[in-house]
Amino acid sequence: MVSFGTGTAGPDVFEFTVGAVGPKGLKGDKGDQGIQGIQGMNGSDGATGAQGSTGLTGATGASGHFPV
């Protein structure tokens, strides 16, 4: 209830907010790039891969010469 003037009371509605509330502000400028971080540790070794297939047989070499 709100009273005014001669003390007459009448109903009214009020809206209020407690705290920092208002319209959203503009987006700020992009900040400077930070310094480079330290290098991380090496990762663990991966699993051993499967064995490859057998290669083709090579050509026969020339006959050798054995001195007597």
GUBA-419486 format. One record per residue: residue in one letter; x, z, y of N, C-alpha, C in turn. Coordinates in steps of 0.1 Angstrom, whole numbers, plus 5000, padded with zeros to 4 digits. Layout:
aXZYXZYXZY;...
REM end
This chain:
m500850004988500050005000500950005012;v500449935023501149935035500149985046;s500750075054499850115065500450065078;f499650035088500049975100499150015111;g499650005124498750025135498250165135;t496950175134496150305135496150385122;g496950345112497050415100496150345089;t495550235092494750165082495650115071;a495250125059496050085048495549955042;g496449875037495949745031497049705021;p496549635010497549595000498349475004;d499549454999500349335002501349324990;v501949214990502949194979504349154986;f505349214981506749184986507649154974;e508549064975509549034965510949064972;f511749134964513049164969514049164957;t515349144960516349144950517449234955;v517949314945519049404948520349344942;g521349324951522549264946522849134953;a523949074949524448944955523748834948;v522648784954521948664949521648574960;g521848444957521548344967521748204961;p521648104970521847974964523247954959;k523347864949524647834943525547764954;g526747804954527747744964528347614959;l529047544967529747414963530847444954;k531147344946532247354936533647354944;g534547444940535747454947536747344943;d537847334950538947244947539647274934;k540147174927540947194915542247274918;g542547374910543747444912545047374907;d546147434910547447374906547647394891;q548447304885548747314870549647434868;g549347504858550147624854551547574848;i552347674846553647644840553547614825;q554447544819554447514805554647634796;g553947654786554147764777555247744768;i555647854760556747844751556347764739;q557347704732557047624720556647714709;g555647664701555147744690556147734678;m555847814668556647814656556347684648;n557347644639557147534630556147574620;g555347474616554347494606555047494592;s554247544582554847554568554947414562;d555747394552555947274545554647234538;g554347104538553247054531553447044516;a552447024508552547014494553346884490;t554046894478554746774473553746664469;g554146544473553246434470553346384456;a552446304451552546254438553646154436;q554146144423555346054420554845914421;g555645834427555345684428555445614415;s554945494414554945414402556345364400;t556645324387557945274383558145134389;g559345114394559644984400559944874389;l560044754394560344644384561744644379;t562044594368563344584362564144484369;g565344514373566244424380566844314371;a567344204377567944094369569244144363;t569544074352570844104344571944064352;g573044144353574244104361575044004353;a576043944360577043854354577943924344;s578343844334579243904324580543944331;g581144054326582444094331583644024324;h584844044330586043984324586944104321;f587444114309588344224304589644164301;p590744194309592044134306592544194293;v593344104286593944144273595344174274;
REM end
